[in-house]
């Protein structure tokens, strides 16, 4: 299944900050299966979830979208 752009954003944050799915889930207050589903493309995160996770880890959404565009981080 293809990862959505929102899932890619979360996956890039995970890779950049060396986080686990469990850490993201604990920090954001969702089940680890939710985070795994977002990253794998099984489920789509809501835009609000993406924005909150980006903010929670002090990332810039536009920078993350550029990374996706240029595929400079391999997951």
C-alpha positions in Angstrom: 0.0 0.0 0.0 1.3 3.5 -0.9 2.0 5.9 2.0 0.1 9.1 1.8 1.8 12.4 1.9 0.7 12.8 5.6 2.1 9.4 6.4 5.4 10.4 4.7 5.6 13.6 6.7 5.3 11.5 9.9 7.8 8.9 8.6 10.3 11.7 7.8 10.0 13.1 11.3 10.4 9.6 12.7 13.6 9.1 10.6 15.0 12.6 11.3 14.6 12.4 15.0 15.3 8.7 15.4 11.9 8.0 16.9 9.9 4.8 17.1 6.3 4.4 16.2 5.7 3.8 19.9 7.3 7.0 20.9 5.2 9.0 18.5 2.1 7.2 19.7 2.9 7.9 23.3 3.8 11.5 22.7 0.7 12.2 20.6 -1.7 10.0 22.7 -2.8 7.5 20.1 -2.3 3.7 19.8 0.9 2.6 18.1 -1.2 0.8 15.5 -2.6 4.2 14.5 0.9 5.6 13.8 1.9 2.4 12.1 -1.2 2.6 9.9 -0.4 6.2 8.9 3.2 5.4 8.0 2.4 2.3 6.1 -0.4 3.9 4.2 -3.1 1.6 5.6 -4.8 4.7 7.1 -4.7 8.4 6.4 -3.9 10.9 9.2 -6.2 13.9 9.4 -4.6 17.2 8.4 -4.9 18.4 12.0 -3.0 15.3 13.3 -0.2 16.0 10.9 0.0 19.7 11.9 0.0 18.8 15.6 2.7 16.2 15.2 4.8 18.5 13.1 4.4 21.2 15.8 5.0 18.7 18.7 8.4 17.9 17.3 9.2 21.5 16.3 9.4 20.7 12.6 8.5 22.9 9.6 5.8 21.4 7.4 7.0 23.2 4.3 10.5 21.8 4.8 9.1 18.3 5.3 7.1 18.6 2.1 10.2 19.7 0.2 12.0 16.6 1.5 9.1 14.5 0.1 9.2 16.3 -3.2 13.0 15.7 -3.6 13.1 12.3 -1.9 16.3 13.2 -0.1 15.6 11.0 2.9 15.2 7.2 2.2 12.9 5.4 4.7 
